[in-house]
């Protein structure tokens, strides 16, 4: 598919005109400009960053200004809008381009009418490549409704492995916390939560957009299309619920990590307190006897006085430990 993006510079990534026998034939700018209603279903896919795309959509396409502006907008959330029996749809797909984060979702803007389909994007979207491969094999969409179903379905299909990877990452983090291996857990946990939140941010409104299409009065969207879109909407909702579960699991893991860190710190502080308690009387006695005053007991008359004092201190430590054990301090 290395040649799929060869037309990015002039704005038109690809264009196909459906023939009377249902097959799709590739065309270019000349075919796009020459197309008239009744010539067959025309699909045009644009790179919205190109100036040629902006010029044609705003001046030569014949599209309503609102439609053209939406196809060129920098940032939009998933939504669906009906205009004169046609559909304006914004969808999002996971970013599977090399070196990209899947949660950095790619926006696809679609204008659908019975005889013409216009799509635009800023970054390459694998779902569009899949449709182009289907067309190359002679199995492309049969009509405008089929195109919408194909695109929506392929976008959802690409989500499945990404959600599974997030779920497996949550499993690994839970196992690391349970086994006490907490190295890099916080960094990975933050990344997991960020990805889940980012994906859900677009999937939830995308599900609402697909559900809204089902209730719109669009004549060319048949019951077969609506049934398929309903299934895609339900799958999207399941993925949203899966992301909610992953976020909740991440929150539980975060709490467990915080509890274990706090428990470790409390244990260390407790041991320090025990050591300080043991050393306090020893420090007091040795400090008292270390005062530079003549006539301390045993200093001159009894040579073994220091050894006796040391033994007394050891016995005192033993008694302190015994009392603490009886009190179940440790």
Buried (B, 14 or more C-beta within 10 A) or exposed (E): EEEBEEBBEBBBBBBBBBEEEEEBEEBEBEBBEEBEEEEBBBBBBBBBBBEBBBEBBBEEBEBBEEBBEBBBEEEEBBBBBBEEEBBBBBBBBBBBBEEEEBBEBBBBBBBBBBBBBBBBBBBBBBBBBBBBEBBEEEEBBEBBBBBBBBBBBBBBBBBEEBBEEBBEBBEEBBEBBEEEEBEEBBEBBEBBBEBBBBBBBBBBBBBBBBBBBBEBEBEBBEEEBBEBBBBBBBBBBEBBEBBEEBBEBBEEBBEBBEEBEEEEEEEEEEEEEBEEEBEEEBEEBEEEBEEEEEEEEEEEEEEEBEEEBEEEBEEBBEEBBEEBEEEEEE
